[in-house]
Amino acid sequence: MASAIEVRNLRKVFDGMPALDGVSLAVPTGAVYGLVGPNGCGKSTLVSHLCGVMRPTSGDVFVLGEKVFENPSVKAHIACVPSEPYVIGSESADGMADFYRAVFPGFDLARYFALEKHFEVDHKKPLRKLSRGMRAQAAIWLALSIRADVLLLDEPMDGIDPLARRRMWRLVLDDVAERGLTVLVTSHNLRELEGVCDHLGIMDKGAMREEIDLSQPSEGVAKVQVVLPEGVALPAGLNVIRKSNEGRVLTLLVRGSADEVREALAALRPSYLEVLPLSLEERFICELGGDDDGIM
């Protein structure tokens, strides 16, 4: 599948200090790519390059097959929700919609009004007088009205309550399914991206540590729940990464294929045994072979 976003060996240096140090990544068209890492690792700086508002020190940034910096024709197809939503003066959401119509040829006013019912925003009140969460909702509302091909979300859900977050993600994922929208979303919290992303990139100290295709099964790791007979211990050869229990129900994260783990545990004649899908956090731990390093 072709990449809607491609970054090649990107470096950005401020006052002699690298904010981005040789970052490379590829986001397939129609993917939802989660970019995670601790605060200050370079996620927002990378998004600024993808928006085309920052010139690389070196390296290349391609969006929709073209270099994005100083390229208005490509920028017209990119919608961005920054961590601090952009507001002009005392404009309301409706005022910002007029501004977006002038800047983005694809801005769909009919869609803007159709989406209004999904947001809790007073569309005539100055955005600066709204809470952070309301401003974030307005930014997402405006971005979705552009009908862009690429949507960049930088910590987009900060300040938005859980129910509203669910609505926001449903709208974004509907566009992914219906129009093939490509999404890159940053977060310092893995759990925030659970059930949303099909690709994951992990950043630390201005560099990419790992890229994971979440649509592919995690090789060599299985998650199981099991209830063993009274007094029966786990096999000595079972390589358990994590273990928790609730009553007699053990939940295990184990090195080895699902079939191998199931066979080893089935030999103990458990009263219950089930192989479960891995969470995003568990995929992270398994792929990197360590803990969360402060990311979660």
N, C-alpha and C positions, 0 to 999 in steps of 0.2 A: 504494500500500500504506500502511495506517495506521502511525503511529509508536508503538512501544512506549515509547520515551523521547523526550521533547522538552524542550529547554532554550532559554529565551528571554531573551536579554540579561542573563545572570546576572552579578552583581557580588558579590564578597566582599572586604571590607576588614578588615585586621587592623592596629590601631594606626596608622591613617591610610594604610597601604600596601595597594594592591589586589593580592590574590592571584589573583582572577579579575576580568577587566575586560571585561564585555560579551560573555560567551561565549554563543553560540547553536549548537545542533546538533540533529539529528533522527536517530534510529536506527529503521529500519523493523522491524516485527514479524518475528521469525524471522531477523534479520540477525546477522552476527558483525562487530562494529564495533571496529576497532583504533584506539586513541587514542595517538598517539606524540608525543614531545617530549622535550627534555632534562630531566634531573633538576631539580626546583624550578620547573617551568613552570606548575604548578597542576593536574596530572592527579589527584593524590590528593585534593586539595581538592574537585575536581569530583565524584569518586566519593563522597566524604562527603556531598555534597548529594544525589546520586542515591539514596544509602541512607536519606536522611531524617534524618541525625544532626546536620546543620549547617543553621542558619537563614540564608537568603540575606540579604545587605545590601539587594539589590534584584534584580528579575527573577523569573522563574518557572521551576520545575522540575516537570515532569509525568512520571509513570510510569504506564503503563496508563491514560492519560487523566485521571488525578487528580493534584492536588498531593500531594507525598510527605511533606513535613515535618509531623510530628505527625499522621500518618495511619496508624494501626496496620493498618487493613484492606488498604491497599496494600502496606505493608512486609511483610505475611505472604506476599506473592507475589514477594518479592525476596530472592535469596541473594547474599551478598557475601563475597568472599575478599580481605581487606585485605592490604597489603604485609607487615604484621606480624600473623599470625593470632591471633585472640582466644582466650585460654585462661583458664579459671577455676581458680584455686588449683593444686592438684595433680591435676586431673582428667585421665583418660585419654581416648582417642578414644571409648570406650564411655560414659564419664561425660558427655562433651560431647554425645553422641547423645541421652542422657536429657534434657539441658538443652534441646537443639534441639526435641525432641518437645514440650516444655512451651511453647516460644515459637512454633513454626511448626506450624499445624494440618495442613499438607500433608506434614510429615516422615514418610517411609515407612521404617519400621524393617526391613521385609523387603528393601527395596532396599538399605538400608545394609549388611545382612549379605551380600546378593548381590554387592555391589561390592567386598567385602573382598579378594577374590583379585586384584584389579587394583592393589592398593596394597601397599607394602613397610613398612607401619606396624605396630608392635607395639601392638595396640589396647587392651591392658590396662596399658601402661606410661604413667606421667605424661607428658603432652606436653611439659612444661617440660624434661624430661630427654632429649628427642629432639633431633636435629640440626635446623637451620633447614629443610633440604630435607624431612625427615620431617614436620615440623609443617606445612609447606606442602601436602604430599600429604594429610595428615589434614584440613586445611581444605577442600581441593577435594572430598575424599570426603564430608564432612559436607554441603557445599553442594549436591552432586549428589543427595543423599538427600532434600533438601527438596522436590524436584520443583517448583521455582519456575518462574514464567513469565519472569523476568528474572534473569540471572546477571551480576554485576559482579565482574571480576577485576582487581585492582590489582597489577601486576608479579607475577603468580601463580607463575611458574616459577623464581624466584630460588632457587638452591640445589638444584634438582632436576636429576638427571643426564639426559642426552639421551634415553636409552631410556625412562625413566619419563615424561619430558615427552611423548614420542610417545603413550604409553598414555593420559596425562591428556587430551591434545587429542582422541584418538579417542573417549573417553567423552563429552566435551563436545559434539563435533560429531555424535555419534550422537543426543544429546538434541535438538540443533538440527533434525536431519533427521526424527526420529520424533515429536517433540512440538511443534515450532515454537518452541523456546526462543530467546529473544533474549539475545545476549551482548554486553557491552561489556568490552574488555580493554585495559589500559594497558601501555605498554612504552616504554623509552627506546631500544630496539633494533629497527629495522625488520626485520632478518633473523629475529628471533624470531617474527614474525607471518607469515612467508612461507608461503603455502599454507593459511592459516587464515582470514583475513578476506575479506569481500566488500565492506566499506566501510572507509574510512580517514579519520580526522580528525587534523590536525596542529596541535599547540599550541605556543606560544612566549610566554614572558613574560606568562602569564595570559590570553592571547587565542587564538582560533582563527585560524590562518592559512589553512587550506584544508580542504575536505571532498571526498573523491574516491569515486565509485562504481566499485569495481574490477570489477564485472560488466560495465561498459561498456568497449568498446575505447578505448585512448588515441588520440585523434584527432591526426593529423599527425606521428606518430612510428612508425618501424619498426625492428625489430632483425633483422639478417640475419647469416648466416655465408656467406662466399664464398671460393673459391680462384680467383684470377686467373691468367691465363697469365703465364709468366715475362716480367718487364720491363714489364708493363702496369700503369699507375697508375690510381688511382681518378679518376672524372670530376671536373673542377675545380668543377662546379656542385653537387656532392653536399655537403649541409650535415651534416657528421659531428659529432655531439655527443661520442661516445666511440668509441675504437678500441683494440682489443687483438688480439694475434695469438699463435697457437701453431703454430710452424712456418710453413707457407704459408697456414694457415686464418686469415682475418681475421674478427673479430666486430665488427660496426658497429652503433651506435645513431645513426639518421639522421632528421633532420627531413624530413617528407614522408609521403605515404600509402604503404602496403605495395606497392600496384600500381606507383606511380611509381618507387619505389626498386628494385623488382624489374626493371622495364623498363630503367632506366638501367644497372643492373649486367649484365643479360642481354645488352645490346648489346656488352659486352666479351668475350663468349663464355667465361665461366668454366667450369672443369671441375666446379665444385660451387657451388650457390646455394640457400639455404634461408631462408625467413622464420620467425623464432622468436617465441614469446610473451615478453612483457616480464616481468621479475621485479618484485617489489614495490619494491625499491630503484630500479630503472630508471623505474617509473611515477612515483615520488616526484620524481626528478630532472626528468623530462619535464614533469610537471604544474606544478612550481614554477619550472622554468627556471633552476635553480641547483644548488649542491652540497648535501650533507646537513646543513650547519650544525650538526654535532656530534650529530645525532639518532641516526645509525647507529653 
